[in-house]
Amino acid sequence: MKQISFSEVEFEGKKRTTRREVFLSEMEKVTPWAEVLGVIGPHYPKGKRGRPPVGLERMLRVYLVQQWYGLSDEGVEDAITDSQAL
């Protein structure tokens, strides 16, 4: 585990919440994840052969972020690697 520096502690209190973080927290509150995953789960591949599939919840969240922000496949990949909020 990485030790937090004094500058990181000071910056943490002054950090401004971005519009992306606000939007994602609102979507987290209003999206019924358990119900959606329950409906989609039986149709999602189980990964019996070949490479194991990415988890259903993660793929669904990536897909929804892609739709909400109008991103291409490459764009959503860049957004995921660039942002901790996603």
N, CA, C and O atoms as a GROMACS GRO file, in nm:
protein
  344
    1MET      N    1   0.083  -0.117   0.000
    1MET     CA    2   0.000   0.000   0.000
    1MET      C    3   0.088   0.124   0.000
    1MET      O    4   0.186   0.131   0.074
    2LYS      N    5   0.053   0.222  -0.082
    2LYS     CA    6   0.131   0.344  -0.095
    2LYS      C    7   0.097   0.441   0.017
    2LYS      O    8  -0.019   0.459   0.052
    3GLN      N    9   0.201   0.503   0.074
    3GLN     CA   10   0.179   0.601   0.180
    3GLN      C   11   0.139   0.734   0.118
    3GLN      O   12   0.194   0.775   0.016
    4ILE      N   13   0.044   0.802   0.179
    4ILE     CA   14  -0.005   0.930   0.129
    4ILE      C   15   0.088   1.041   0.177
    4ILE      O   16   0.129   1.043   0.293
    5SER      N   17   0.123   1.133   0.085
    5SER     CA   18   0.211   1.244   0.122
    5SER      C   19   0.129   1.359   0.180
    5SER      O   20   0.007   1.362   0.168
    6PHE      N   21   0.200   1.454   0.242
    6PHE     CA   22   0.132   1.570   0.300
    6PHE      C   23   0.062   1.653   0.192
    6PHE      O   24  -0.047   1.705   0.214
    7SER      N   25   0.126   1.666   0.076
    7SER     CA   26   0.064   1.745  -0.032
    7SER      C   27  -0.064   1.680  -0.083
    7SER      O   28  -0.158   1.750  -0.118
    8GLU      N   29  -0.068   1.547  -0.087
    8GLU     CA   30  -0.190   1.478  -0.129
    8GLU      C   31  -0.302   1.498  -0.029
    8GLU      O   32  -0.418   1.513  -0.068
    9VAL      N   33  -0.269   1.499   0.099
    9VAL     CA   34  -0.370   1.521   0.203
    9VAL      C   35  -0.425   1.663   0.192
    9VAL      O   36  -0.546   1.684   0.204
   10GLU      N   37  -0.336   1.760   0.171
   10GLU     CA   38  -0.380   1.899   0.159
   10GLU      C   39  -0.465   1.919   0.034
   10GLU      O   40  -0.567   1.988   0.039
   11PHE      N   41  -0.424   1.860  -0.077
   11PHE     CA   42  -0.497   1.875  -0.202
   11PHE      C   43  -0.633   1.807  -0.196
   11PHE      O   44  -0.728   1.854  -0.259
   12GLU      N   45  -0.645   1.699  -0.122
   12GLU     CA   46  -0.770   1.624  -0.112
   12GLU      C   47  -0.883   1.712  -0.061
   12GLU      O   48  -0.996   1.701  -0.110
   13GLY      N   49  -0.856   1.799   0.035
   13GLY     CA   50  -0.959   1.886   0.089
   13GLY      C   51  -0.998   1.998  -0.006
   13GLY      O   52  -1.108   2.052   0.006
   14LYS      N   53  -0.911   2.035  -0.098
   14LYS     CA   54  -0.936   2.146  -0.190
   14LYS      C   55  -0.984   2.101  -0.327
   14LYS      O   56  -1.010   2.184  -0.414
   15LYS      N   57  -0.994   1.972  -0.346
   15LYS     CA   58  -1.029   1.919  -0.478
   15LYS      C   59  -1.172   1.958  -0.515
   15LYS      O   60  -1.265   1.942  -0.435
   16ARG      N   61  -1.189   2.007  -0.636
   16ARG     CA   62  -1.320   2.045  -0.687
   16ARG      C   63  -1.384   1.923  -0.751
   16ARG      O   64  -1.318   1.847  -0.821
   17THR      N   65  -1.513   1.904  -0.726
   17THR     CA   66  -1.586   1.792  -0.786
   17THR      C   67  -1.618   1.828  -0.931
   17THR      O   68  -1.676   1.932  -0.958
   18THR      N   69  -1.580   1.741  -1.023
   18THR     CA   70  -1.604   1.767  -1.164
   18THR      C   71  -1.747   1.733  -1.202
   18THR      O   72  -1.817   1.661  -1.130
   19ARG      N   73  -1.789   1.786  -1.316
   19ARG     CA   74  -1.924   1.755  -1.365
   19ARG      C   75  -1.939   1.606  -1.393
   19ARG      O   76  -2.046   1.550  -1.372
   20ARG      N   77  -1.832   1.543  -1.438
   20ARG     CA   78  -1.836   1.399  -1.466
   20ARG      C   79  -1.862   1.321  -1.337
   20ARG      O   80  -1.944   1.229  -1.334
   21GLU      N   81  -1.791   1.358  -1.231
   21GLU     CA   82  -1.809   1.289  -1.103
   21GLU      C   83  -1.950   1.310  -1.047
   21GLU      O   84  -2.009   1.218  -0.992
   22VAL      N   85  -2.003   1.432  -1.063
   22VAL     CA   86  -2.140   1.459  -1.017
   22VAL      C   87  -2.239   1.376  -1.097
   22VAL      O   88  -2.329   1.314  -1.040
   23PHE      N   89  -2.222   1.373  -1.230
   23PHE     CA   90  -2.312   1.296  -1.316
   23PHE      C   91  -2.308   1.148  -1.282
   23PHE      O   92  -2.412   1.083  -1.270
   24LEU      N   93  -2.188   1.094  -1.267
   24LEU     CA   94  -2.174   0.951  -1.238
   24LEU      C   95  -2.230   0.916  -1.100
   24LEU      O   96  -2.287   0.808  -1.082
   25SER      N   97  -2.215   1.004  -1.003
   25SER     CA   98  -2.273   0.975  -0.871
   25SER      C   99  -2.425   0.980  -0.876
   25SER      O  100  -2.491   0.901  -0.808
   26GLU      N  101  -2.482   1.071  -0.955
   26GLU     CA  102  -2.628   1.075  -0.972
   26GLU      C  103  -2.678   0.948  -1.041
   26GLU      O  104  -2.780   0.892  -1.000
   27MET      N  105  -2.608   0.903  -1.144
   27MET     CA  106  -2.649   0.782  -1.215
   27MET      C  107  -2.636   0.660  -1.124
   27MET      O  108  -2.713   0.564  -1.135
   28GLU      N  109  -2.538   0.662  -1.035
   28GLU     CA  110  -2.522   0.552  -0.939
   28GLU      C  111  -2.644   0.545  -0.846
   28GLU      O  112  -2.687   0.436  -0.808
   29LYS      N  113  -2.697   0.661  -0.810
   29LYS     CA  114  -2.811   0.666  -0.719
   29LYS      C  115  -2.941   0.622  -0.786
   29LYS      O  116  -3.024   0.556  -0.722
   30VAL      N  117  -2.961   0.659  -0.913
   30VAL     CA  118  -3.091   0.635  -0.977
   30VAL      C  119  -3.100   0.505  -1.056
   30VAL      O  120  -3.210   0.461  -1.089
   31THR      N  121  -2.987   0.443  -1.087
   31THR     CA  122  -2.990   0.320  -1.166
   31THR      C  123  -3.009   0.200  -1.073
   31THR      O  124  -2.930   0.179  -0.981
   32PRO      N  125  -3.114   0.120  -1.096
   32PRO     CA  126  -3.137   0.000  -1.014
   32PRO      C  127  -3.047  -0.115  -1.061
   32PRO      O  128  -3.092  -0.203  -1.134
   33TRP      N  129  -2.920  -0.113  -1.019
   33TRP     CA  130  -2.821  -0.208  -1.070
   33TRP      C  131  -2.861  -0.353  -1.047
   33TRP      O  132  -2.844  -0.436  -1.136
   34ALA      N  133  -2.913  -0.385  -0.931
   34ALA     CA  134  -2.948  -0.524  -0.900
   34ALA      C  135  -3.056  -0.575  -0.995
   34ALA      O  136  -3.048  -0.688  -1.043
   35GLU      N  137  -3.155  -0.493  -1.023
   35GLU     CA  138  -3.263  -0.534  -1.114
   35GLU      C  139  -3.211  -0.550  -1.257
   35GLU      O  140  -3.244  -0.648  -1.324
   36VAL      N  141  -3.132  -0.454  -1.302
   36VAL     CA  142  -3.079  -0.460  -1.439
   36VAL      C  143  -2.989  -0.581  -1.457
   36VAL      O  144  -2.999  -0.652  -1.557
   37LEU      N  145  -2.902  -0.605  -1.360
   37LEU     CA  146  -2.812  -0.721  -1.369
   37LEU      C  147  -2.890  -0.852  -1.363
   37LEU      O  148  -2.853  -0.949  -1.428
   38GLY      N  149  -2.998  -0.855  -1.287
   38GLY     CA  150  -3.082  -0.974  -1.279
   38GLY      C  151  -3.150  -1.007  -1.410
   38GLY      O  152  -3.167  -1.124  -1.444
   39VAL      N  153  -3.188  -0.904  -1.485
   39VAL     CA  154  -3.254  -0.925  -1.615
   39VAL      C  155  -3.153  -0.968  -1.721
   39VAL      O  156  -3.182  -1.058  -1.800
   40ILE      N  157  -3.035  -0.906  -1.722
   40ILE     CA  158  -2.936  -0.933  -1.826
   40ILE      C  159  -2.853  -1.058  -1.795
   40ILE      O  160  -2.810  -1.127  -1.887
   41GLY      N  161  -2.831  -1.087  -1.668
   41GLY     CA  162  -2.744  -1.197  -1.626
   41GLY      C  163  -2.765  -1.330  -1.694
   41GLY      O  164  -2.668  -1.391  -1.737
   42PRO      N  165  -2.890  -1.378  -1.708
   42PRO     CA  166  -2.909  -1.509  -1.772
   42PRO      C  167  -2.867  -1.513  -1.919
   42PRO      O  168  -2.843  -1.621  -1.973
   43HIS      N  169  -2.857  -1.397  -1.983
   43HIS     CA  170  -2.822  -1.392  -2.125
   43HIS      C  171  -2.674  -1.362  -2.148
   43HIS      O  172  -2.628  -1.365  -2.263
   44TYR      N  173  -2.600  -1.335  -2.043
   44TYR     CA  174  -2.458  -1.301  -2.055
   44TYR      C  175  -2.376  -1.429  -2.059
   44TYR      O  176  -2.405  -1.522  -1.984
   45PRO      N  177  -2.272  -1.436  -2.146
   45PRO     CA  178  -2.193  -1.560  -2.157
   45PRO      C  179  -2.124  -1.596  -2.026
   45PRO      O  180  -2.077  -1.509  -1.952
   46LYS      N  181  -2.119  -1.724  -1.999
   46LYS     CA  182  -2.060  -1.774  -1.875
   46LYS      C  183  -1.910  -1.799  -1.886
   46LYS      O  184  -1.842  -1.813  -1.784
   47GLY      N  185  -1.857  -1.805  -2.007
   47GLY     CA  186  -1.714  -1.824  -2.026
   47GLY      C  187  -1.667  -1.965  -2.004
   47GLY      O  188  -1.565  -1.986  -1.937
   48LYS      N  189  -1.738  -2.062  -2.058
   48LYS     CA  190  -1.700  -2.202  -2.039
   48LYS      C  191  -1.579  -2.240  -2.123
   48LYS      O  192  -1.502  -2.329  -2.086
   49ARG      N  193  -1.562  -2.171  -2.237
   49ARG     CA  194  -1.447  -2.198  -2.324
   49ARG      C  195  -1.375  -2.068  -2.354
   49ARG      O  196  -1.436  -1.960  -2.350
   50GLY      N  197  -1.247  -2.077  -2.384
   50GLY     CA  198  -1.171  -1.960  -2.424
   50GLY      C  199  -1.141  -1.864  -2.311
   50GLY      O  200  -1.138  -1.901  -2.193
   51ARG      N  201  -1.120  -1.741  -2.350
   51ARG     CA  202  -1.084  -1.637  -2.254
   51ARG      C  203  -1.203  -1.606  -2.163
   51ARG      O  204  -1.316  -1.596  -2.210
   52PRO      N  205  -1.179  -1.590  -2.033
   52PRO     CA  206  -1.289  -1.560  -1.942
   52PRO      C  207  -1.349  -1.422  -1.974
   52PRO      O  208  -1.274  -1.328  -2.002
   53PRO      N  209  -1.480  -1.410  -1.971
   53PRO     CA  210  -1.543  -1.282  -2.003
   53PRO      C  211  -1.523  -1.180  -1.891
   53PRO      O  212  -1.501  -1.215  -1.775
   54VAL      N  213  -1.532  -1.053  -1.930
   54VAL     CA  214  -1.528  -0.944  -1.832
   54VAL      C  215  -1.659  -0.949  -1.755
   54VAL      O  216  -1.761  -0.987  -1.811
   55GLY      N  217  -1.657  -0.912  -1.630
   55GLY     CA  218  -1.776  -0.916  -1.547
   55GLY      C  219  -1.892  -0.837  -1.606
   55GLY      O  220  -1.872  -0.733  -1.668
   56LEU      N  221  -2.012  -0.886  -1.585
   56LEU     CA  222  -2.132  -0.824  -1.642
   56LEU      C  223  -2.150  -0.681  -1.593
   56LEU      O  224  -2.178  -0.592  -1.673
   57GLU      N  225  -2.133  -0.657  -1.465
   57GLU     CA  226  -2.155  -0.522  -1.412
   57GLU      C  227  -2.056  -0.422  -1.473
   57GLU      O  228  -2.094  -0.311  -1.509
   58ARG      N  229  -1.931  -0.463  -1.485
   58ARG     CA  230  -1.830  -0.374  -1.545
   58ARG      C  231  -1.863  -0.345  -1.691
   58ARG      O  232  -1.856  -0.230  -1.734
   59MET      N  233  -1.899  -0.447  -1.767
   59MET     CA  234  -1.932  -0.426  -1.908
   59MET      C  235  -2.054  -0.337  -1.925
   59MET      O  236  -2.058  -0.252  -2.014
   60LEU      N  237  -2.154  -0.355  -1.840
   60LEU     CA  238  -2.274  -0.273  -1.847
   60LEU      C  239  -2.242  -0.127  -1.816
   60LEU      O  240  -2.290  -0.036  -1.884
   61ARG      N  241  -2.161  -0.104  -1.714
   61ARG     CA  242  -2.123   0.033  -1.680
   61ARG      C  243  -2.043   0.098  -1.792
   61ARG      O  244  -2.066   0.214  -1.824
   62VAL      N  245  -1.951   0.025  -1.853
   62VAL     CA  246  -1.873   0.078  -1.965
   62VAL      C  247  -1.965   0.112  -2.081
   62VAL      O  248  -1.951   0.217  -2.143
   63TYR      N  249  -2.059   0.024  -2.111
   63TYR     CA  250  -2.152   0.048  -2.220
   63TYR      C  251  -2.237   0.173  -2.194
   63TYR      O  252  -2.257   0.255  -2.283
   64LEU      N  253  -2.286   0.187  -2.071
   64LEU     CA  254  -2.370   0.302  -2.039
   64LEU      C  255  -2.291   0.433  -2.044
   64LEU      O  256  -2.342   0.534  -2.093
   65VAL      N  257  -2.168   0.432  -1.993
   65VAL     CA  258  -2.084   0.552  -2.002
   65VAL      C  259  -2.059   0.587  -2.147
   65VAL      O  260  -2.060   0.705  -2.184
   66GLN      N  261  -2.038   0.486  -2.230
   66GLN     CA  262  -2.016   0.509  -2.372
   66GLN      C  263  -2.139   0.575  -2.436
   66GLN      O  264  -2.124   0.666  -2.517
   67GLN      N  265  -2.257   0.531  -2.400
   67GLN     CA  266  -2.380   0.588  -2.455
   67GLN      C  267  -2.406   0.729  -2.400
   67GLN      O  268  -2.443   0.818  -2.476
   68TRP      N  269  -2.387   0.749  -2.269
   68TRP     CA  270  -2.415   0.879  -2.208
   68TRP      C  271  -2.324   0.988  -2.262
   68TRP      O  272  -2.369   1.101  -2.281
   69TYR      N  273  -2.197   0.955  -2.286
   69TYR     CA  274  -2.101   1.055  -2.332
   69TYR      C  275  -2.080   1.052  -2.484
   69TYR      O  276  -2.003   1.134  -2.536
   70GLY      N  277  -2.144   0.962  -2.556
   70GLY     CA  278  -2.130   0.954  -2.700
   70GLY      C  279  -1.988   0.920  -2.743
   70GLY      O  280  -1.936   0.979  -2.838
   71LEU      N  281  -1.926   0.824  -2.676
   71LEU     CA  282  -1.787   0.788  -2.704
   71LEU      C  283  -1.778   0.668  -2.798
   71LEU      O  284  -1.866   0.582  -2.800
   72SER      N  285  -1.670   0.665  -2.876
   72SER     CA  286  -1.641   0.547  -2.956
   72SER      C  287  -1.578   0.442  -2.865
   72SER      O  288  -1.555   0.468  -2.747
   73ASP      N  289  -1.551   0.324  -2.920
   73ASP     CA  290  -1.487   0.219  -2.840
   73ASP      C  291  -1.350   0.266  -2.790
   73ASP      O  292  -1.315   0.246  -2.674
   74GLU      N  293  -1.273   0.330  -2.880
   74GLU     CA  294  -1.142   0.380  -2.842
   74GLU      C  295  -1.156   0.495  -2.742
   74GLU      O  296  -1.074   0.508  -2.651
   75GLY      N  297  -1.258   0.578  -2.761
   75GLY     CA  298  -1.280   0.691  -2.671
   75GLY      C  299  -1.314   0.648  -2.530
   75GLY      O  300  -1.264   0.706  -2.433
   76VAL      N  301  -1.398   0.546  -2.517
   76VAL     CA  302  -1.432   0.498  -2.383
   76VAL      C  303  -1.312   0.429  -2.318
   76VAL      O  304  -1.295   0.436  -2.197
   77GLU      N  305  -1.230   0.363  -2.398
   77GLU     CA  306  -1.109   0.301  -2.343
   77GLU      C  307  -1.015   0.408  -2.289
   77GLU      O  308  -0.958   0.393  -2.181
   78ASP      N  309  -0.998   0.518  -2.365
   78ASP     CA  310  -0.914   0.628  -2.318
   78ASP      C  311  -0.973   0.694  -2.193
   78ASP      O  312  -0.899   0.728  -2.101
   79ALA      N  313  -1.105   0.710  -2.190
   79ALA     CA  314  -1.170   0.772  -2.075
   79ALA      C  315  -1.151   0.688  -1.950
   79ALA      O  316  -1.132   0.742  -1.841
   80ILE      N  317  -1.156   0.558  -1.964
   80ILE     CA  318  -1.138   0.469  -1.848
   80ILE      C  319  -0.996   0.476  -1.795
   80ILE      O  320  -0.975   0.480  -1.674
   81THR      N  321  -0.898   0.479  -1.885
   81THR     CA  322  -0.759   0.483  -1.839
   81THR      C  323  -0.720   0.621  -1.787
   81THR      O  324  -0.630   0.632  -1.704
   82ASP      N  325  -0.788   0.728  -1.833
   82ASP     CA  326  -0.754   0.863  -1.792
   82ASP      C  327  -0.824   0.907  -1.664
   82ASP      O  328  -0.774   0.996  -1.595
   83SER      N  329  -0.937   0.849  -1.631
   83SER     CA  330  -1.018   0.899  -1.521
   83SER      C  331  -1.039   0.793  -1.413
   83SER      O  332  -1.069   0.678  -1.443
   84GLN      N  333  -1.021   0.834  -1.289
   84GLN     CA  334  -1.049   0.743  -1.178
   84GLN      C  335  -1.197   0.739  -1.148
   84GLN      O  336  -1.245   0.645  -1.084
   85ALA      N  337  -1.272   0.840  -1.194
   85ALA     CA  338  -1.416   0.844  -1.168
   85ALA      C  339  -1.489   0.734  -1.242
   85ALA      O  340  -1.593   0.687  -1.196
   86LEU      N  341  -1.436   0.692  -1.357
   86LEU     CA  342  -1.502   0.587  -1.433
   86LEU      C  343  -1.455   0.454  -1.380
   86LEU      O  344  -1.498   0.350  -1.430
   0.00000   0.00000   0.00000
